[in-house]
Amino acid sequence: MLLGIVLFVAAPFSVEICVFLMLALIADGFLQLLTRYESTNLRRLLTGILFGVGFYELAAWSVIQTVTWGHELGKIMRENWMVGWMG
């Protein structure tokens, strides 16, 4: 989590990069499910770290977008309320 915070503050990733980072774990899991292949502990660790960073960045981006949208909506509602109230 600390790595995700540092990366988000230093240089936030785009949504596409977040999804790409998460795909490594998803692909490894499906490969194990559909074939006789079994992942090693190191591969699980690395794909887990990539997925965690991608998921954290995506969640942080989502929260920031939601708060920004809510703030803008609140400003619009306040302006419309003031116009209607004043007459």
PASE-87356 format. One record per residue (C-alpha): z negated, x, y; residue in one letter; residue number from 1. Coordinates in steps of 0.1 Angstrom, whole numbers. Example, Ala and Ser with C-alpha at 12.3 -4.5 7.8 and 13.67 -1.06 7.14 Angstrom:
pt c3 = -78 | c1 = 123 | c2 = -45 | code = A | pos = 1
pt c3 = -71 | c1 = 137 | c2 = -11 | code = S | pos = 2
# end
This chain:
pt c3 = 0 | c1 = 0 | c2 = 0 | code = M | pos = 1
pt c3 = -8 | c1 = 29 | c2 = 24 | code = L | pos = 2
pt c3 = 27 | c1 = 43 | c2 = 18 | code = L | pos = 3
pt c3 = 42 | c1 = 9 | c2 = 26 | code = G | pos = 4
pt c3 = 22 | c1 = 6 | c2 = 59 | code = I | pos = 5
pt c3 = 32 | c1 = 41 | c2 = 69 | code = V | pos = 6
pt c3 = 69 | c1 = 35 | c2 = 62 | code = L | pos = 7
pt c3 = 69 | c1 = 1 | c2 = 79 | code = F | pos = 8
pt c3 = 53 | c1 = 16 | c2 = 111 | code = V | pos = 9
pt c3 = 75 | c1 = 47 | c2 = 111 | code = A | pos = 10
pt c3 = 109 | c1 = 31 | c2 = 103 | code = A | pos = 11
pt c3 = 110 | c1 = -5 | c2 = 90 | code = P | pos = 12
pt c3 = 136 | c1 = -10 | c2 = 63 | code = F | pos = 13
pt c3 = 163 | c1 = -37 | c2 = 64 | code = S | pos = 14
pt c3 = 161 | c1 = -66 | c2 = 41 | code = V | pos = 15
pt c3 = 190 | c1 = -52 | c2 = 20 | code = E | pos = 16
pt c3 = 172 | c1 = -19 | c2 = 14 | code = I | pos = 17
pt c3 = 140 | c1 = -38 | c2 = 4 | code = C | pos = 18
pt c3 = 159 | c1 = -58 | c2 = -22 | code = V | pos = 19
pt c3 = 177 | c1 = -27 | c2 = -34 | code = F | pos = 20
pt c3 = 143 | c1 = -9 | c2 = -39 | code = L | pos = 21
pt c3 = 130 | c1 = -39 | c2 = -59 | code = M | pos = 22
pt c3 = 161 | c1 = -41 | c2 = -81 | code = L | pos = 23
pt c3 = 152 | c1 = -8 | c2 = -99 | code = A | pos = 24
pt c3 = 122 | c1 = -25 | c2 = -115 | code = L | pos = 25
pt c3 = 140 | c1 = -57 | c2 = -122 | code = I | pos = 26
pt c3 = 169 | c1 = -39 | c2 = -138 | code = A | pos = 27
pt c3 = 146 | c1 = -17 | c2 = -160 | code = D | pos = 28
pt c3 = 127 | c1 = -48 | c2 = -171 | code = G | pos = 29
pt c3 = 158 | c1 = -67 | c2 = -181 | code = F | pos = 30
pt c3 = 172 | c1 = -37 | c2 = -198 | code = L | pos = 31
pt c3 = 141 | c1 = -35 | c2 = -220 | code = Q | pos = 32
pt c3 = 142 | c1 = -72 | c2 = -226 | code = L | pos = 33
pt c3 = 178 | c1 = -74 | c2 = -237 | code = L | pos = 34
pt c3 = 181 | c1 = -41 | c2 = -256 | code = T | pos = 35
pt c3 = 161 | c1 = -18 | c2 = -278 | code = R | pos = 36
pt c3 = 155 | c1 = 6 | c2 = -248 | code = Y | pos = 37
pt c3 = 119 | c1 = 12 | c2 = -239 | code = E | pos = 38
pt c3 = 110 | c1 = 27 | c2 = -205 | code = S | pos = 39
pt c3 = 88 | c1 = 57 | c2 = -202 | code = T | pos = 40
pt c3 = 55 | c1 = 58 | c2 = -183 | code = N | pos = 41
pt c3 = 70 | c1 = 79 | c2 = -155 | code = L | pos = 42
pt c3 = 99 | c1 = 56 | c2 = -151 | code = R | pos = 43
pt c3 = 76 | c1 = 26 | c2 = -150 | code = R | pos = 44
pt c3 = 55 | c1 = 44 | c2 = -123 | code = L | pos = 45
pt c3 = 85 | c1 = 53 | c2 = -102 | code = L | pos = 46
pt c3 = 101 | c1 = 18 | c2 = -104 | code = T | pos = 47
pt c3 = 67 | c1 = 3 | c2 = -97 | code = G | pos = 48
pt c3 = 63 | c1 = 24 | c2 = -66 | code = I | pos = 49
pt c3 = 98 | c1 = 15 | c2 = -54 | code = L | pos = 50
pt c3 = 92 | c1 = -22 | c2 = -60 | code = F | pos = 51
pt c3 = 58 | c1 = -21 | c2 = -43 | code = G | pos = 52
pt c3 = 72 | c1 = -4 | c2 = -12 | code = V | pos = 53
pt c3 = 102 | c1 = -28 | c2 = -11 | code = G | pos = 54
pt c3 = 80 | c1 = -59 | c2 = -16 | code = F | pos = 55
pt c3 = 55 | c1 = -48 | c2 = 10 | code = Y | pos = 56
pt c3 = 83 | c1 = -41 | c2 = 36 | code = E | pos = 57
pt c3 = 99 | c1 = -75 | c2 = 28 | code = L | pos = 58
pt c3 = 66 | c1 = -93 | c2 = 31 | code = A | pos = 59
pt c3 = 58 | c1 = -75 | c2 = 64 | code = A | pos = 60
pt c3 = 92 | c1 = -84 | c2 = 78 | code = W | pos = 61
pt c3 = 88 | c1 = -120 | c2 = 67 | code = S | pos = 62
pt c3 = 54 | c1 = -123 | c2 = 85 | code = V | pos = 63
pt c3 = 67 | c1 = -107 | c2 = 117 | code = I | pos = 64
pt c3 = 98 | c1 = -130 | c2 = 117 | code = Q | pos = 65
pt c3 = 76 | c1 = -161 | c2 = 111 | code = T | pos = 66
pt c3 = 51 | c1 = -151 | c2 = 139 | code = V | pos = 67
pt c3 = 80 | c1 = -144 | c2 = 163 | code = T | pos = 68
pt c3 = 97 | c1 = -177 | c2 = 155 | code = W | pos = 69
pt c3 = 64 | c1 = -196 | c2 = 160 | code = G | pos = 70
pt c3 = 58 | c1 = -179 | c2 = 193 | code = H | pos = 71
pt c3 = 92 | c1 = -188 | c2 = 206 | code = E | pos = 72
pt c3 = 89 | c1 = -223 | c2 = 194 | code = L | pos = 73
pt c3 = 55 | c1 = -226 | c2 = 211 | code = G | pos = 74
pt c3 = 70 | c1 = -214 | c2 = 244 | code = K | pos = 75
pt c3 = 98 | c1 = -240 | c2 = 241 | code = I | pos = 76
pt c3 = 74 | c1 = -268 | c2 = 233 | code = M | pos = 77
pt c3 = 51 | c1 = -258 | c2 = 262 | code = R | pos = 78
pt c3 = 81 | c1 = -258 | c2 = 286 | code = E | pos = 79
pt c3 = 93 | c1 = -292 | c2 = 274 | code = N | pos = 80
pt c3 = 58 | c1 = -306 | c2 = 276 | code = W | pos = 81
pt c3 = 53 | c1 = -293 | c2 = 312 | code = M | pos = 82
pt c3 = 87 | c1 = -308 | c2 = 322 | code = V | pos = 83
pt c3 = 78 | c1 = -342 | c2 = 307 | code = G | pos = 84
pt c3 = 43 | c1 = -342 | c2 = 321 | code = W | pos = 85
pt c3 = 53 | c1 = -332 | c2 = 356 | code = M | pos = 86
pt c3 = 79 | c1 = -358 | c2 = 357 | code = G | pos = 87
# end
